[in-house]
Amino acid sequence: MIELTGVIKLFFEVVNRYTMRESQEISIGIAEDHLFFQKGLKTCLEIEGFQVNLQVFDGRELIEKIGNVDITVLLLDLRMPVIDGFAVLDYLHSIKSPVHVLVLSGLGDDASIGKAVQAGAKGFVSKDTSLEELKKAIRIIADNGYYFSGGIGGKIMQKLLNPGITALKPEFTDKEMQFLQLSCTDLSYKEIADKMNMGTRSIDNYRDTVYQKLDIKSRNGLIVYAIKNQLVKLDG
């Protein structure tokens, strides 16, 4: 008769082998200019069974090497020397790369997230995310899905990013359009009110009206919608 501890040990060995096989099907590239963070990330992912096939410190090195390695998911920092993450995304789009990009960055402002989405990123997680969330994001993106932490996601994200779905484009008044465009900057709602020479209550009303027209519930969702439908143009 097998002892209970032996059964438990066998169970976890089977689970670990299954998890390892699942993870090893996903090859990873890491583009990160901080050596300590890059090495720690590689170690954590390899412990979880992922195969890290590429590590680079800047965008130029990534562009030079990415075509010569097998990568399913690229973990991309946006702020890198020589060539930044946004330029890398533009390059990958221009060559129609099959690599799925998960932005792993400290740049979590609305404009940066929206610009990354416009350039082709399939996901965004902050550098202070948990390992469990990172693993989840990697697996979802590797399966051709989308993962955005911090309030971006759900129904509106699927509408915007699924090419088989045509997004609705409601009509906006001039003031609503001005509000929408200013919302795609780093201005606070109070600063937007000052810019539009209005009170904060009026701005709240514009916000609620635009949100209702687009069927969204957050500023992140508004920015993603505006960028994907070319209602605003980002500089840079």
C-alpha positions in Angstrom: 0.0 0.0 0.0 1.4 3.4 -1.0 1.7 5.8 1.9 -0.3 9.0 1.7 2.8 11.2 1.5 3.9 9.1 -1.4 0.6 9.7 -3.2 0.9 13.4 -2.6 4.4 13.5 -3.9 3.5 11.6 -7.0 0.5 13.9 -7.6 2.8 17.0 -7.5 5.3 15.3 -9.8 2.6 14.7 -12.4 1.3 18.3 -12.1 4.8 19.7 -12.4 5.5 17.6 -15.5 2.3 18.7 -17.1 3.0 22.4 -16.3 6.5 22.0 -17.6 5.3 20.6 -21.0 2.8 23.4 -21.3 5.3 26.1 -20.6 8.0 24.6 -22.8 5.8 25.0 -25.7 6.2 28.7 -25.3 9.6 30.2 -26.2 10.3 33.6 -24.7 12.4 36.6 -25.7 13.3 39.3 -23.2 14.2 42.9 -24.3 15.1 44.7 -21.1 18.0 47.1 -20.4 18.3 46.5 -16.7 20.7 43.6 -16.2 19.5 42.6 -12.7 15.8 42.6 -13.7 16.5 40.8 -17.0 18.5 38.0 -15.3 15.9 37.6 -12.5 13.1 37.5 -15.0 14.9 34.8 -17.0 15.5 32.7 -13.9 11.9 32.9 -12.8 10.5 32.0 -16.2 12.9 29.0 -16.6 12.0 27.7 -13.2 8.4 27.8 -14.4 9.4 25.8 -17.4 9.4 28.4 -20.1 12.2 28.4 -22.6 14.1 31.7 -22.9 15.7 31.9 -26.3 16.7 35.5 -26.5 17.9 38.2 -24.1 18.8 41.7 -25.4 19.5 45.1 -23.7 18.3 47.5 -26.4 16.1 47.7 -29.5 18.9 47.7 -32.0 20.2 44.4 -30.7 16.7 42.9 -30.7 16.1 43.9 -34.3 19.4 42.4 -35.3 18.7 39.0 -33.6 15.0 38.4 -33.5 14.8 36.9 -37.0 17.4 34.2 -36.1 15.7 32.7 -33.1 12.4 30.9 -32.3 10.2 33.2 -30.1 6.5 32.8 -29.4 6.2 35.7 -26.9 8.5 38.8 -26.7 8.6 40.6 -23.3 9.3 44.1 -24.3 10.3 47.1 -22.3 9.3 50.4 -23.8 12.0 52.5 -22.4 15.3 51.2 -23.8 18.5 52.9 -25.1 19.4 53.2 -28.8 16.0 52.1 -30.2 13.1 52.1 -27.8 10.2 49.7 -27.5 7.8 51.7 -29.7 10.2 51.7 -32.6 10.7 47.9 -32.1 6.9 47.5 -32.3 6.8 49.5 -35.6 9.6 47.4 -37.0 7.9 44.1 -36.1 4.7 45.3 -37.7 6.6 46.4 -40.9 8.1 42.9 -41.3 4.8 41.2 -40.3 6.6 39.3 -37.6 4.6 36.4 -36.0 6.0 37.1 -32.6 3.3 38.1 -30.0 4.5 41.1 -28.0 3.7 41.5 -24.3 4.8 44.9 -23.0 6.4 44.6 -19.6 7.1 48.2 -18.6 7.1 50.8 -15.9 5.4 53.2 -18.4 1.8 52.6 -17.4 0.3 55.9 -18.4 -2.7 55.9 -20.7 -0.9 57.4 -23.7 2.0 54.9 -23.6 -0.5 52.0 -23.3 -2.6 53.3 -26.2 0.5 54.0 -28.4 1.7 50.4 -27.8 -1.7 49.0 -28.7 -1.7 51.1 -31.9 1.8 49.7 -32.8 0.7 46.1 -32.4 1.3 45.1 -28.7 -1.0 42.3 -27.7 -0.7 42.9 -24.0 0.6 45.1 -21.2 1.6 44.3 -17.7 3.5 46.5 -15.2 7.0 45.5 -14.0 5.7 45.2 -10.5 3.2 42.5 -11.5 3.1 39.1 -9.8 4.8 36.1 -11.4 1.4 34.4 -11.5 -0.2 37.2 -13.5 2.8 37.3 -15.8 2.5 33.6 -16.5 -1.2 34.0 -17.2 -0.6 36.9 -19.6 2.2 35.0 -21.5 0.0 31.9 -22.0 -3.1 33.9 -23.1 -1.0 35.9 -25.6 0.8 32.8 -26.8 -2.7 31.4 -27.6 -3.3 34.5 -29.8 -5.3 36.3 -27.2 -4.9 39.7 -25.5 -4.1 40.6 -21.9 -4.1 44.0 -20.4 -3.8 44.5 -16.7 -4.7 47.7 -14.8 -8.2 48.2 -16.1 -7.8 47.6 -19.9 -9.5 44.5 -21.1 -12.8 42.7 -21.3 -15.5 43.4 -23.8 -14.3 46.7 -25.2 -10.8 45.3 -25.8 -12.1 42.4 -27.8 -14.2 44.8 -29.9 -11.2 47.0 -30.7 -8.6 44.4 -31.4 -10.6 41.6 -33.2 -10.3 42.3 -36.9 -13.5 40.4 -37.6 -15.5 43.0 -35.6 -16.3 46.4 -37.0 -16.2 49.0 -34.2 -19.0 51.5 -34.0 -18.2 55.1 -34.7 -20.8 57.3 -33.2 -21.0 61.0 -34.0 -19.4 63.5 -31.6 -20.0 67.2 -31.2 -17.0 69.5 -31.5 -16.8 69.8 -27.7 -17.0 66.1 -27.2 -14.3 65.6 -29.8 -12.1 68.1 -28.1 -12.7 66.4 -24.7 -11.9 63.0 -26.3 -8.6 64.3 -27.8 -7.5 65.9 -24.5 -8.4 62.7 -22.7 -5.7 61.0 -24.8 -3.0 63.1 -23.1 -1.6 63.0 -19.6 -3.8 66.0 -18.5 -6.0 65.4 -15.5 -9.8 66.1 -15.8 -9.3 69.3 -13.9 -6.6 70.4 -16.3 -8.9 69.4 -19.2 -11.6 71.6 -17.7 -9.2 74.5 -17.5 -8.1 73.9 -21.1 -11.7 73.9 -22.3 -12.7 76.9 -20.1 -15.3 74.9 -18.4 -16.1 73.7 -14.9 -15.3 70.3 -13.7 -19.0 69.3 -13.5 -19.4 70.1 -17.2 -16.3 68.0 -18.0 -17.9 65.2 -16.0 -21.0 65.4 -18.1 -18.9 65.3 -21.4 -17.0 62.3 -20.0 -20.3 60.4 -19.1 -21.8 61.2 -22.5 -18.7 60.0 -24.5 -18.4 56.9 -22.3 -22.1 56.1 -22.9 -21.8 56.6 -26.7 -18.8 54.2 -26.8 -20.1 51.8 -24.2 -17.0 52.0 -22.1 -16.3 52.6 -18.5 -12.7 53.8 -18.2 -10.3 56.4 -19.6 -8.0 53.6 -20.8 -10.9 52.1 -22.8 -11.5 55.6 -24.3 -7.9 56.0 -25.3 -7.7 52.6 -26.9 -10.9 53.2 -28.9 -9.8 56.6 -30.1 -6.4 55.4 -31.2 -7.6 52.2 -33.0 -10.3 54.2 -34.8 -7.9 57.1 -35.7 -9.9 59.6 -33.8 -6.7 61.0 -32.4 -3.1 61.1 -33.6 -0.3 60.4 -31.2 3.0 62.3 -31.7 6.3 60.5 -31.9 
